[in-house]
Amino acid sequence: MFAVLVVSAPAAAADQEATWVRTTPGVWMLEDSDGLLHEPQPQPGLFLSPVEGRTIGVALAGALEGTWLIEDAWSTGLGSQDNEEAGQETERGITPISVPALPWAPAFMAIVLLSLALVSAGDEPTRAKMVRSMGRFSQLRVSEGAGTLAGTYQRGRLEGFLTAHPGCHLSGIIRALEMGNHQAVHHLRILEIEGKVWCRRDGRLLRYYTSAVDRAAETSSLPRPIDASQLSDVALMVLRSIAEQEGGETPPTQRELASTIGTSQQLVGHHLKRLESQGLITRRRRGLRTNRELTEEGMRLWSTLVEPLSLRP
């Protein structure tokens, strides 16, 4: 068992003078008048800025073996360096200590940037705002800006695509036209300014429409094409089971679908309701059976799949 003795002295007795020293491994320490080295541990809200050879005064909140718990610090001079500047600091009294470069700051910034990237990756409106902010000084503003031949061509592609696929969301547009994030956002923004397209948030998606679509329409009544990448594996297997029915064959029941896919009826029922609400399938009651068929939108989606599930190994 270890026993750690905390030395707590009265405030007056706890005041010390020490000089900043940098050890061989590059660690900053405070050397007291007896030549002993102490690791400084500032209290929350106190920041220290070590300068080689600078002498400072510190008020100790306590001390552990080899460590000083510092609750306040002030400049008393610079030792043998810049005595004139030290005198000026003494005349002004206690001088604030500047914030040092903290060793964990790069890691903290990396975590913040990664968090922003993860948030923006799943939320298209946030991603679009971040891309626009970072692209203000992009070369695209010159090479594919308003009035340029290359820019006019790309915006023509976008406008034509949205005419054929109104309501397609940002990621779907980028994949379909093989554009970069910044390139798509850049040209869509120009089209918005020109009044040729407009967008509306739909949950975590950002859907785009041409000016031919009524901007005042309710979100529920707007075209909302479904992207296959938005469907789960189970939903795609349900869709496949319905889509690959042979002509004249009786559509599978919910129990038969669950047995074919190898999952529970409850999960199949959940996806059937979701596919129906998305306008991909429809159901008809015939006697004791409920038959499900693909709608026109469902057939269009199924036909656009690059690699049908039936061809996968």
C-alpha positions in Angstrom: 0.0 0.0 0.0 1.2 3.5 -0.8 0.6 6.5 1.3 0.7 9.9 -0.5 1.3 12.8 1.8 -0.3 16.1 0.7 1.5 19.1 2.2 -0.9 22.0 2.6 0.6 25.1 4.0 -0.9 28.5 4.8 -1.3 30.8 1.8 1.6 33.1 2.8 4.0 30.1 3.4 2.9 28.5 0.2 4.2 31.3 -2.0 7.4 30.3 -3.8 9.8 31.6 -6.4 11.0 29.2 -9.0 12.7 29.2 -12.4 11.5 27.5 -15.6 13.9 24.7 -16.6 13.5 22.4 -19.6 14.8 18.9 -18.9 16.6 16.6 -21.5 13.3 14.8 -22.5 11.8 18.2 -23.2 9.6 18.4 -20.1 9.1 21.8 -18.5 9.9 21.8 -14.7 10.1 24.5 -12.0 13.4 24.7 -10.0 13.1 26.1 -6.5 15.7 28.0 -4.5 17.2 24.7 -3.2 17.8 23.4 -6.7 14.9 20.8 -6.5 12.8 20.3 -9.6 9.0 20.2 -9.4 6.4 19.3 -12.0 3.8 22.2 -12.3 0.2 21.2 -12.1 -2.0 24.4 -12.6 -5.5 24.5 -11.1 -8.4 24.6 -13.6 -8.6 28.0 -15.3 -4.9 28.8 -14.8 -2.5 28.7 -17.7 1.2 28.7 -17.6 3.6 29.7 -20.4 7.1 28.4 -19.7 10.2 30.4 -20.9 13.7 29.1 -20.3 15.3 30.9 -17.4 12.3 33.0 -16.4 11.7 33.3 -12.7 8.1 33.4 -11.5 6.2 33.5 -8.3 3.7 30.8 -7.6 1.0 30.3 -4.9 0.7 26.6 -4.0 -2.6 25.0 -3.2 -0.7 21.9 -2.2 2.3 19.7 -3.0 2.9 16.1 -3.8 6.2 14.4 -4.1 7.9 16.1 -7.1 4.7 18.0 -8.0 3.4 21.5 -7.2 -0.3 22.2 -7.3 -0.4 25.8 -8.4 -3.4 28.1 -7.9 -1.8 31.3 -9.0 1.3 32.5 -10.8 3.0 35.9 -11.6 6.2 37.2 -13.1 8.9 38.3 -10.8 11.7 38.7 -13.4 13.6 36.9 -16.2 16.6 35.9 -14.2 19.7 36.9 -16.1 17.8 37.7 -19.3 16.3 41.0 -20.3 16.5 42.7 -16.9 15.1 45.9 -18.4 12.0 44.1 -19.6 11.7 42.5 -16.2 11.8 45.8 -14.5 8.9 47.0 -16.7 6.9 44.0 -15.7 7.6 44.6 -12.0 6.4 48.2 -12.2 3.1 47.0 -13.7 2.6 44.5 -11.0 1.3 41.0 -11.6 1.5 40.0 -15.3 -1.0 37.6 -16.8 0.6 34.3 -18.0 -0.3 33.5 -21.6 -1.7 30.2 -22.7 0.9 27.6 -23.8 0.6 25.2 -26.7 -1.0 22.2 -25.0 0.3 18.8 -26.0 -3.2 17.4 -26.3 -4.5 20.2 -28.5 -3.8 18.5 -31.9 -5.6 15.4 -30.8 -8.5 17.4 -29.5 -8.8 19.3 -32.8 -8.6 16.0 -34.7 -11.5 14.7 -32.6 -13.6 17.8 -33.2 -12.9 17.7 -37.0 -13.7 14.0 -37.1 -17.0 14.6 -35.2 -18.0 17.3 -37.6 -17.1 15.1 -40.6 -19.3 12.2 -39.2 -22.2 14.6 -38.5 -22.0 16.1 -41.9 -21.6 12.8 -43.6 -25.0 11.6 -42.4 -26.8 15.0 -42.6 -26.8 16.4 -46.1 -27.9 20.0 -45.2 -25.1 20.3 -42.8 -22.6 18.8 -45.3 -23.8 21.2 -48.0 -23.2 24.2 -45.6 -19.7 23.0 -44.6 -18.7 22.4 -48.3 -20.0 25.8 -49.3 -18.0 27.5 -46.4 -14.8 25.6 -47.3 -15.1 26.2 -51.0 -15.3 30.0 -51.0 -11.7 30.2 -52.3 -11.9 27.2 -54.5 -10.5 27.1 -58.0 -14.0 26.0 -59.2 -15.2 29.6 -58.7 -12.9 30.4 -61.6 -12.8 27.3 -63.8 -16.5 26.4 -63.5 -18.0 29.6 -62.3 -21.0 31.5 -63.6 -20.5 32.3 -67.3 -17.8 29.7 -68.0 -18.3 27.0 -70.6 -17.4 24.2 -68.3 -19.7 25.5 -65.6 -22.6 25.9 -68.0 -22.1 22.3 -69.1 -22.1 20.9 -65.6 -25.2 22.9 -64.5 -27.0 21.8 -67.7 -26.3 18.2 -66.6 -27.7 18.9 -63.2 -30.8 20.6 -64.4 -31.5 17.9 -66.9 -31.1 15.2 -64.3 -33.4 16.9 -61.8 -36.0 17.4 -64.5 -36.0 13.6 -65.0 -35.6 12.8 -61.3 -37.3 15.5 -59.2 -36.6 15.2 -55.5 -33.4 13.3 -55.8 -31.2 14.0 -52.7 -27.7 15.4 -52.7 -25.8 12.1 -52.3 -27.9 10.5 -55.1 -27.1 13.4 -57.4 -23.4 13.1 -56.7 -23.4 9.3 -57.3 -25.5 9.5 -60.5 -23.5 12.3 -62.2 -20.2 11.1 -60.7 -19.4 14.6 -59.3 -17.4 15.6 -56.3 -19.1 16.9 -53.2 -17.8 20.4 -53.7 -18.4 20.4 -57.4 -22.1 19.4 -57.0 -22.8 21.8 -54.2 -21.0 24.6 -56.1 -23.2 24.2 -59.2 -26.4 23.6 -57.3 -25.9 26.8 -55.4 -25.5 28.8 -58.6 -28.6 27.2 -60.0 -30.4 28.1 -56.8 -29.3 31.8 -57.1 -30.5 31.8 -60.7 -33.9 30.5 -59.6 -33.6 27.3 -61.7 -33.6 24.8 -58.8 -34.6 24.8 -55.2 -34.1 22.4 -52.3 -35.9 21.3 -49.2 -34.8 19.4 -46.2 -36.3 15.9 -45.8 -35.1 14.5 -42.5 -31.3 14.0 -42.9 -31.6 14.4 -46.7 -31.5 17.5 -48.9 -33.8 17.1 -51.9 -33.6 19.2 -55.0 -36.3 20.2 -57.5 -36.4 22.3 -60.7 -38.5 25.5 -60.8 -41.2 23.5 -62.6 -42.1 21.9 -59.3 -44.4 24.0 -57.1 -42.2 25.3 -54.2 -45.2 26.0 -52.0 -46.3 22.3 -52.1 -46.4 20.2 -48.9 -43.4 18.0 -48.4 -45.6 14.9 -48.4 -46.9 15.7 -51.9 -43.5 16.4 -53.5 -41.8 13.7 -55.6 -39.4 11.7 -53.5 -37.6 9.1 -55.5 -36.1 6.3 -53.4 -32.4 5.5 -53.8 -31.6 1.8 -53.5 -28.7 2.7 -51.2 -31.2 3.9 -48.6 -32.8 0.4 -48.3 -31.5 -2.2 -45.9 -30.4 -5.6 -47.0 -33.7 -7.1 -45.7 -35.8 -4.5 -47.5 -33.9 -5.3 -50.8 -34.5 -9.0 -50.3 -38.2 -8.4 -49.7 -38.3 -6.2 -52.8 -36.4 -8.9 -54.8 -38.8 -11.6 -53.7 -41.8 -9.6 -54.9 -40.0 -8.3 -58.1 -38.9 -11.8 -59.2 -42.3 -13.4 -59.2 -43.0 -15.3 -62.4 -46.0 -14.4 -64.4 -49.2 -16.0 -63.1 -47.4 -17.1 -59.9 -49.2 -16.4 -56.6 -47.4 -13.6 -54.7 -45.8 -14.8 -51.5 -47.4 -14.2 -48.1 -45.6 -12.5 -45.3 -44.9 -15.9 -43.7 -43.5 -17.2 -47.0 -41.3 -14.1 -47.4 -39.9 -14.6 -43.9 -39.2 -18.2 -44.6 -37.5 -17.5 -47.9 -35.4 -14.7 -46.5 -34.6 -16.5 -43.3 -35.8 -13.9 -40.8 -38.8 -13.2 -38.6 -42.3 -12.3 -39.7 -42.2 -9.2 -37.6 -39.1 -7.8 -39.4 -40.6 -8.7 -42.8 -43.9 -7.0 -41.8 -42.0 -3.8 -40.8 -40.2 -3.6 -44.1 -43.4 -4.4 -46.1 -45.1 -1.4 -44.4 -42.1 0.8 -45.0 -41.8 -0.2 -48.7 -45.6 0.5 -49.1 -45.3 3.9 -47.4 -42.4 4.7 -49.8 -44.6 3.9 -52.7 -42.6 1.0 -53.9 -45.1 -1.8 -53.4 -48.9 -2.0 -53.3 -51.1 -4.7 -51.7 -54.4 -6.2 -52.7 -56.7 -8.4 -50.7 -57.8 -11.6 -52.5 -59.8 -13.8 -50.3 -57.7 -14.8 -47.4 -54.4 -13.8 -49.1 -52.8 -10.4 -49.3 -51.0 -10.0 -52.6 -48.2 -7.5 -53.0 -46.9 -6.1 -56.2 -44.3 -3.5 -57.3 -45.6 -0.1 -58.2 -44.2 1.8 -61.2 -41.8 3.5 -58.9 -40.8 0.2 -57.4 -40.2 -1.3 -60.9 -38.1 1.7 -61.8 -36.0 1.4 -58.7 -35.5 -2.3 -59.2 -34.5 -1.8 -62.8 -31.8 0.8 -61.9 -30.0 -1.5 -59.5 -26.5 -1.9 -60.8 -26.0 -5.4 -59.5 -29.2 -7.3 -58.8 -29.1 -9.4 -55.6 -29.8 -12.5 -57.6 -26.4 -12.2 -59.4 -24.4 -11.8 -56.2 -22.4 -14.9 -55.0 
